[in-house]
Amino acid sequence: MSWELAEKVRARFPDVELFPRPGQDEPHEASPAPVPSASAAPSPGAPPGEAPKPPPRRPAHEAPPAFLTPGVFVPGELLLAICQVLAIDREFGLHYLSFVSAIDRPEANQFEVLYHLYTFDRKDELVLKARVPREAPAVASVASVWVGADWHERETFDLFGIVFEGHPNLRRIMMTDDWIGHPLRKDYVFQEPAWLVEAAKQRQKDIEGLGLGERA
């Protein structure tokens, strides 16, 4: 696994943004403190002979994330065009799309639509992320580039409510057609569909008719 492929994508498409790499983040509490040298100047107001204090470090929980898999953030309006190049151009050779999914970021009021790509020729992988707003989440379908995206996009639509524009058959694939809401959204609240409520009522009537209700 190498970041060279992500660098090539960035060179070809300047509008993409590289994922943060491990080791590029600023130091935090989990990092060892630097050892001051004897010749270092003392901190202002420090007693003579006292070693200077190291600069404050960010707490570990505030450190920005680092991505272990190479990848880039792609502007949503350029996603389809970039994917066409990545799949066809020999420089990239990303013929295989292993999955499409999404990450709900309610604190940023957006979703990140995630695509995992692979090249069998070089045994290399690349992740693409496209940010879309939560209010009306939509992005171009890549099913015309990778046929396998068809059901993956349907699943992401079903569970997150993200619309894949140009998809040949965008409909639910896991939940029933009358299901209310999208279960993998972080603000999802379960609501029983009408058919399930009616089935439960009918079952209760059948139980009462057989005299199997609660005993006094």
N, C-alpha and C positions, 0 to 999 in steps of 0.2 A: 504494500500500500504506500503510495507516494502522493505528495502534494503537487507534483509537477503537472499532473493533468488539470488540477484546479487552476494552476498558474497559466496554463495554455488557454483555458476558457476565458480567464480574465484578460489575457493579451488579445484574444480575438474579439471579445465583447467587453469594452471598457465600462459599460453600465452595470456589470455584475459586481457583487461585493464578496470578497473571500471570507470564509468562516474564520473566526479566531482560532489560532493553533495552540496546542499545549505548549507552555513555556513562554508564550508571548505576553501573558498577563502580568500586571505589576505585582510586586511581592505582597503577600498577605500573612496572616498570623501563623499559617502552617509552614511558612518559609523560615529558614534559619536566619537569625539577625547577623548583619555583617560585622566582622571584627574590626574595631577602629585601630588605625595605625598609631604608633607612638608619636609621629610627627604631625598628626592631625590637629588642627586648630581647635581650642576649647570652645564650647558653646557660649554665646553671650550671657554673662552673669554667672557662669559656672565657676566654682572655686578653682584656683590655680592647681594644676596637676590632675584635675578630674577629666576623665575621658569624655568626649562629646557624645551627646545622646543621638541614637540613630533616628532618622525621620520616621514619623508615624506610618504604620502599615495598615492597609485595609483589612477588616475582618474577613475571614475565609468565606462567610456566607454572603458577603457583598462583592466578592470577586466575580468579574464577568465570566460567562461560561467559555470553555475551550472545547472544540469539537475534535473527537478522535478520528472521525471519518472525514476525508477531504471533501470539500463542497463549496458552493457559492449560493448567495442570495440572488435571485433573478427577478427583475421587474416583471410584474404580471403581464404587461402588454407585450413583452418580448419573449415570453415563455415558449410559445409554439415555434417561433422562428429559430430560437436557440436550440430547442430539442431536435428540430429537423436536421440541423447541422451536426449536432453531437451524434446522431444515429447514423448519418450517411457519410460524413467526412472521415477519411481514413486516419486523419491526425488524431481523432478521438475514438472512433470505432465502438461507441457505446450502443451496441445492438440490442442489449437486453435490459428491460425494465423489470426489476424484481418486485416492486410494490409502489403503491401510491397511498399516502395517508395524510393526516393533518395533526396539528398541535393547536389547541385552543389557548389563546393568550388574552383573557378578558382584561387583565391589567393594562394591556396595550391596545385594547379594543380591536383585535385582529386575530385572524388565523394564519398559521404558516402551513401551506400545502407542501408536502414533502414527497420527493421522487428519488428513489434509489436506483442508480444505473450501474451497469457492469459490462466490462469487455472481457470476453473469453480469450482473446488473442494475447493480451498482456496481463490477464488476471488482475485487473485494476478496477476500482470502484469510484463512484462520484455521487454525491448527494446534491440535489437542487432543492431550494426552498423559495416559494413565492408567497409574499405577504398579501393578504386580502382583508378588507374590512369586515367586521362581524355583522354590520347592519344588513348588507346585501352582498354576501360573499360569492364571488364568481371569478372564474379563470378559464382560459381556453382548454378544451379537451386535447389530450395528446394521443387519443386512441387511433388517430390517423397515422401516427408515427410508430407507436408500439401497440399492436393489437391487444396485448395482454393488459393494457391500461383500462380496457372496457369495464370489466367487473370491479377492478380496484377503484375506479372513479365512482362507480355506482355505490360501492360500499361506503366511500368517503362522503358521498352525497347523502346516503341514508343515515349515517351516524353523526355527521356534523352539519348537514344542510348546505354544503358548498355546491354551487351550481357549476357544472363543467360545460361551458358553452360549445356547441357543435358536437356533443356526444350523440352517437346514433340511437341510443335507447336509454336515456337517463331516467331511471325509476328505482324505487327501493329494491333491495336485494336480500336483506336480512329481516327487517321488520315488515309487518303487514302493511298493505297500501293505505289503510286508514289509521296507521299509528300516529299518535300525536307527539310532535317534537322530534328531537335528534339526541339519542342517549349519550353520546360522548361529549356533548357540550358541558362545560363545567357548571353552567347554570340550569342544567336540565332538571325538570321536576316531572316525575312519572305521573301520567294520567291514563287511566284505563280506557281503552277504546270502547265505543258504544256496543260493539258485538260482544265484548267480554262482560260488560255490565249486564246485558240482557241474558247472556248464558248463565251467569251467576244467579240472576233472579229466577230463571226457569228451573235451575237445579234446586233452588231452595223450595220452590213450589212442589217439585216432584218429591222431595224429601218429606215435606209436610203431608202430601197426599198418601204417602206410604206409612204415615204414622211414625216416622223415624226422627222426628224433631226432638228438641230438648225435653227431658223428663222433669217433672216437678220435683 
